Amino acid sequence: MDVQDNRSTGARRPAAEHVAAAAETLRLLTDHTRLTLLHALAQGDAERNELTAHVGLEAAIVSQQLSRLRLARLITSYKADGRVVYSLPDPHLRRMVSEMLAFAERSAAEAG
């Protein structure tokens, strides 16, 4: 990780381009549908029809969100038996999605 020294606190500051990339990723994760899709893919690879059933939305909406995630390189796709299968290959992103949802669950339990 390319970092810059912050001499006043002794802490290292990440490079601006890395902060911008992280902020863009987090922005993409603020969408309920995209986060639900990522959670489903964190459980294992799936076809669009399986993901459509999982999120309970129209196939066109799911396809649009999958496309956005793929263009952002958060997910990948491959063909198997003539069908497109989506995957969440990055273990860091899988862990981040899991941790965010666990945090939300804990926060809701503590508040309620």
C-alpha positions in Angstrom: 0.0 0.0 0.0 1.4 3.3 -1.0 1.2 5.6 2.0 2.4 9.1 2.9 3.9 10.0 6.2 1.9 12.4 8.5 4.8 13.7 10.6 2.5 15.6 13.0 0.9 12.4 14.3 3.3 9.7 13.2 0.5 8.0 11.4 0.8 7.0 7.8 -1.8 8.3 5.4 -2.9 6.3 2.4 -2.3 7.7 -1.1 -5.1 9.9 -2.4 -5.9 7.5 -5.3 -6.4 4.6 -2.8 -8.7 6.7 -0.7 -10.7 7.7 -3.8 -10.9 4.0 -4.9 -12.1 2.9 -1.5 -14.7 5.7 -1.3 -16.0 4.6 -4.7 -16.3 1.0 -3.6 -18.1 2.0 -0.5 -20.4 4.2 -2.5 -21.3 1.2 -4.7 -22.1 -0.8 -1.5 -24.6 1.8 -0.3 -27.2 0.3 -2.6 -29.5 -2.3 -1.0 -29.7 -4.4 -4.1 -26.0 -4.4 -4.8 -25.1 -5.2 -1.2 -27.7 -8.1 -1.2 -26.2 -9.4 -4.4 -22.7 -9.3 -3.0 -23.8 -11.1 0.1 -25.4 -13.8 -2.0 -22.2 -14.1 -4.0 -20.1 -14.3 -0.9 -21.9 -17.5 -0.2 -20.9 -18.9 -3.6 -21.1 -18.4 -7.3 -24.5 -18.1 -8.8 -26.4 -17.5 -12.1 -28.5 -14.4 -12.6 -31.8 -16.4 -12.2 -30.6 -17.6 -8.8 -29.6 -14.1 -7.8 -32.9 -12.7 -9.1 -34.8 -15.1 -6.8 -32.5 -14.3 -3.9 -33.2 -10.5 -4.1 -36.8 -10.8 -5.2 -36.6 -8.2 -7.9 -37.1 -8.2 -11.7 -34.4 -9.8 -13.8 -33.7 -6.5 -15.6 -32.9 -4.7 -12.4 -30.7 -7.5 -11.2 -28.9 -7.6 -14.5 -28.3 -3.8 -14.3 -26.8 -4.0 -10.8 -24.7 -7.0 -11.7 -23.3 -5.1 -14.6 -22.4 -2.2 -12.4 -20.6 -4.5 -10.0 -18.8 -6.2 -12.8 -17.8 -2.9 -14.4 -16.4 -1.8 -11.0 -14.5 -5.1 -10.9 -16.1 -6.1 -7.7 -17.4 -9.3 -9.2 -16.5 -11.4 -12.2 -18.4 -13.6 -14.5 -17.7 -16.7 -16.5 -19.6 -19.1 -18.7 -20.5 -22.6 -17.6 -22.6 -24.9 -19.8 -23.7 -21.9 -21.8 -24.9 -19.9 -18.8 -23.3 -16.8 -17.2 -22.2 -17.4 -13.6 -21.2 -14.6 -11.3 -18.5 -14.8 -8.7 -17.1 -12.6 -5.8 -13.5 -13.7 -6.0 -11.9 -11.2 -3.6 -11.7 -12.6 0.0 -11.3 -9.1 1.4 -14.5 -7.9 -0.2 -16.3 -11.0 1.0 -15.1 -10.4 4.5 -16.0 -6.7 4.3 -19.6 -7.5 3.2 -20.0 -10.0 6.0 -18.5 -7.7 8.6 -20.7 -4.8 7.5 -23.9 -6.9 7.8 -22.8 -8.3 11.1 -22.2 -4.8 12.4 -25.7 -3.7 11.2 -27.2 -6.7 12.9 -25.4 -6.0 16.2 -26.3 -2.3 16.1 -30.0 -3.2 15.5 -29.9 -5.6 18.4 -28.3 -3.1 20.7 -30.8 -0.4 19.7 -33.9 -2.5 20.0 
